[in-house]
């Protein structure tokens, strides 16, 4: 939908967003529009515009030229808004039920206009409140399987895949992941953020050569393996859901990356929530972790058998090899995510929201031990159910 735009980028106000919605004719002429900025992330403005007469709403998301968590001293490309809208449209071709509909995008203003999901709740917030979301793992397992398969060399023409890959070159946001997930938390870097009581625990990781070697291998995979179009930031804060519905949002980190990365991010954030709970309340989270992998492997395998375009697809044990490497990588990526969410720049409310200081510090020490175990022991795991004993071992290890 063509709309005349201002000549230069500038951040929207609530009044601007309403004017833009009127120009786009997203509402009837009789609509009584109100707007509120609702963004709580680090990188964007998010406006919800609602017609008070009908209750109909739309979301305007605008990229900022810097990271809100740091300020204007950390500039960011506005191209990420185009990456996000294109990723949502691409994913909608395979899993329309699991992503919001995009109504309009404007590259010059770095705006994406999309479906209002206010009837749903961000998964992280709901999990912290005690909700269990019984279909979450089934939906995410299917979402990841289909988006990965159909954008890989197995699910699409391999020359067309290379052309699609070019449109998702995303160096600036990949650099954030390369630094904040795979590098800074493992060194004494000024972006790290943690309680002083955890300094000795952090130092142990910074001086752990065995750990550094394995993280370096995982970082290299992130840097070099362009298996499929991945979301790139698939944590529980990037998922809206209810007991019956799931929508994945915020794919501005999307690029062609390794099969296991999105799975690892999602699993890690379920583990982080489990770390915030007493043992008797953790069971459903392990069920979700195990079911996510099982659904992913099942759906991916079915797609492999029915829709594979690779001549070698029927080669004995090739599918098993792909799934094995995806599983091992996912476990390792999960370990990196658990550690970075504990002592790196961007934390999670699951741990930071633990009110009792001593319990919060205990949970974070368990997180660091768990992350290390996932990274170092990933090759020895043969089944997703073996994550649970690693978790329990990290929980039982006495603190110094």
N, C-alpha and C positions, 0 to 999 in steps of 0.2 A: 504494500500500500504506500504510494508515494505521498510524501508530506513535505512542504517547504520547511527547512530547518534554519535555525540561527547560523550565522556565518562561522562562528567559532565555538569550541567547546567551553562550557561553563557548568558547574554543578547546579542541578535543579533545586528549586525550592518547592514546597508543597503547592504553592500557587502556580508555579511553572508546570508542574506535573498535571494539574487539572487542565490547564490551557492546552497542553499537548494531547491529552486524552480527548478533548473536545475537537481538536483539529483532525485527529485520527477517526473521529465518528465512532468511537467505541460504545457510546451511550446514546440514548434517544435525546432529542432536543429538549424534552421536558425533564430530564434527569436533574436531580438535586445532588450535586457532587460534593463530597468531602474527602479530604486527603490527610494521611498521617504518615510520617517517616517512621518505619518500624525496624530498620536494619540494626542488627546487633552483631554483625560480623566485623572482620578486620579490613575489608577491601572495598566496600561498596555502600552506596545509598540505596535504600529500598523503600518505595512509597506504595501504600495501599490506597486506591481510589475507589470509593463506594458510592453508589446511587442510593441515597437515603429512602427513596420511594420504593425501590424494588429489592434492595439488598444486594444487587449485582455488584461484583467487584473485579478489579484487575490489578495486577502488580507491575509497577515500573521499577526496574533495577538499573542503576547507573553506576558504572565503574568510576572510581576516583583515581586521580593520577598519582596517588601515594597510598601507603598502607596506614589505615587509621590507627592500628595498634602502635605504630612508631611515630607517624606524622610526616610532614612534607620532606623531611630529611631522607626518606626512603621512597624515591620515585618509582612508579610502576607504569607499564605500558597500558594504554587504553584499548589496545587491540584485543585484550582478553575478553572484552564484552562481545566482540565478533566471534571469538573462539567459543564462548559459552553458547550463544544463540545457535551457531552452526552445529555444535555438539548436540544440543537438545533436539534440533531438527533431525540430525542423523540418527540419534538413538530412537526417536519417535518412529522412524521407519521400521524398526525391529521390535520395540517394546512400547507402543504408544500408551499402554495402560500404566506404565511406570515412570513417566516423565510429564511435566506440565506442558500444555500446549503453548507454543510461541505465536503471538498475534502479529508482532511487528518488531523490527530491530532497526536501529539507526547507528551506523558506524561512526559518523562524525561526532555525535553526542554520547557515544558509548552506552546506548540504552537498549535494553531488551524489555519488551512488553509481553507479559505472559499471564497464563491462567492464575486466578486467585485460589490458593490452597488453604485459606484460613479455616476451613472446616476440619483440617487436619492439624496435628501437633508435631513439632520437631521431635524426632525419636529420642535424642539425648535427654531432652527435658522430660518427656514422658517416662523414660526408663528410670530417671532419678526420682520421679514421683511415685514409682512403683508399678507402672503399667507393664504388661508383658508382651503385647502385640503378637498374638499367636501366629500370624501369617508373615511376619517380617522376614524371617530367614528363607522361607519358600520364595517370596517375591524377590528378595535380593539375589538369591542363588540363580533364579531364572533370568533376572535382569543382567547379571554379570555374564552368564553363559551366552546369552543371545547377542549382547553387544560385542563381546569379545570374538565370538565365532564369526559373525557376519561381517566384521571389519578386518578379519585376518586373511592371510593367504589361503586358508582352508575354506573360507566361506564366501570369498568374492574373487573376481578376476584379478590376477596378481598385478597387472599393469594399472588397472583402475585403483587398486589399493595404493600403489605408489603415488598416484595423482592425489588421492584423498589424503595421504600422509603429508604431502606438501602443504595442503591447506590448514593443517593442524600443527605446523611448526610453532612452538610456544616457548622460546628460550628463556624469557624473563621469568615466567612462573615456574618452569622447570628448575631454574636456578634457585628459587626459593626452596623447593623440595630438596634439591641437592645439598643446600646449606643447612636448612633447619631440621631435616629428617636424617640425613646421612652423614653430616660432617660436624656441625657446631656442638651438638650435645656430647660428642665423644672427645672433645678437646676443651681446654679452658678458654672459651670464647666469650666475648662481651655480650653476645645475644642471649646467652643462657640466663635462666631466671629460676631460682629455687631458694628454699629456706636455708639459712646459714647452717642449721643443724644437719643438712644433707651434704655438706661440702666434702666430708671424708668419703661418703658413698660415691659422690661424683668423681672425686679424684681417683678412686679405685678404677672407675671406668676409663678415665683419661689415660691411665698408666697401664691399661690391659692390652698388651700386644696381641694376644690371641684373639681378643674381641675385635681389635682394630682390623686385623687381617680379614675376618669374616664380614665385617661391615663394608670394608673396601670392595670385597667381591660383590656384595649386594648393590652397592652404589654403582659399580661398573655395569651391572645388569640394567639398572635404571637408566644409565647414560647411553647404553648401546643397543638394547634389545627392543626393536620396534614391532612387537608381535601383533598388536591390535590397538584400536582407538580406546584408550582407557579414560575413565572419569578423572583420575589423578588426585582426588581428595575425598574419597568415599568414606567419610566418618559418619557417626550417628547425628551430627549436626547438619549434615547435607541430605537428610532424609526426612520427609514429612510422612506421617502414617496415622492410621487408626487401627482398630481391630480387624478391619476388612480391606483396607486400601493402603498402598505404598507409592510414594512419588519421590524420585531422586532429583535433587536440584543442584545448582551451583557447579556445573562442570567447567568452570573457567580455567582449571588446571589441565584440561583435556589435551592429550597428545598421543602419539603412537609410542606405547611403552610395553613393558613386560606383562605377560598374562597374569602373573600372580599378584600384581601390585594392589589393585582394587580390593581383591579378596583379603589381602593382608591388612589393609587399612581398616576394613570393616570388622574383621575378627579382633584386631587390636582394641578397637573402641568398645566392643562388647566385653573384652577382658578388663579394660579399665573400669567399666561399670561394675563388673563382678568384684573387683578389688575394693570397691567402696562399700560392699555389703557384708553382713555376717554370712557365714558359710551356709546356713539353712535357707538363705534367700538367693543363692547363686545358681541353683539347678537349672532354671529355665534359660539362663544365659548360655550355659554349656550346651543345652539342647539346641539353642539357636545357632551356636558356633558349628556344632556337628551337622545340623541340618543344612546350613548354608553350603558347606562343602559338598554334602551328599546330593543336594538338588543341583548345584552347579555341575558336578561331575556327570550326573545322570542326563541333564538337558544337553550339555556340551557333547556327550557321547552320542545321543540320539541325533543331534544335528550333524555330527561327524559322519554317521552312517548314512544319513538321508540326503545331505546337501553339500557334501564335500566336493570341491572342484580340483583338488590336488591329485594328480595321477598316483602318487604314492600312498594315498589314504588307506587303501586296503592292505598295505604292507603289514605283516604280522608285528604286533607290539608297538607300532608307531603311536597310536592313540594312547596306550598305556605310558609311553615315554613322555609324551606331551603333558599328560595329567600329572605324572610323577614330578616333573620339573616345576610345573605350576604350583603343586602342593608345597614342595620344599621351599620355593621362593616365597610363597605366601606366608609361611611360618616365619621365615627370616625377616621379611618386610614388616610383619606384625611386631616382631621384637624391636625393630628400630622405632616404630611408631609409639610403642609403649614407653620406651626410654625418652624419646623426644618430648612426649606430652607430660613428662614428669619433671625434667630438668631443663628443657629447652625453652624457646621463646613463647610458644603458644600452648597454653595448658588446657585442661578440660575441667568443666564444672563437676564432673563425677568425683574427682579427687580433691580439687580445691574447695569444693563445697562441704567437705567433712568438717563439722563444726569443732569437734574435740581436737585440739592441736596434737596431742600425743598419738591419737588414733590416725590422724591425717599423715603424720610422719611415718608411722608404721606401714600404712597403706602404700606410701610412696617408696619406701625401702623395698617392700614386696614387689612393687612395679619394676624397680630397677633390676632386682634379681630375676624376675620373670622375663623381662626383656632380654637380658643376657642369656638366659637358658634357651629361649626360643631361637636366638641367633646361633648360638654355639651347637645346639643339639638338633637343628632342623634336619640334618641329613640322616639322623638315627630314627626319626619318626616314620612310621609306616602307615599310620591311620590317624584321622582327625581326632579320634577319641583319646589319643595319647597326649593331647594338649592338656587335658584335665590333670593328670598326675604331675606334669611340670608346674602347673598353677599351684597345686596343693603343696608341692615341694618348696616352692618359693614362699608360700604362706607359712610353712612350718619352720623354715630356717630361722634360728634365733638371731636377733639383732645384737650388734656389738654394743 
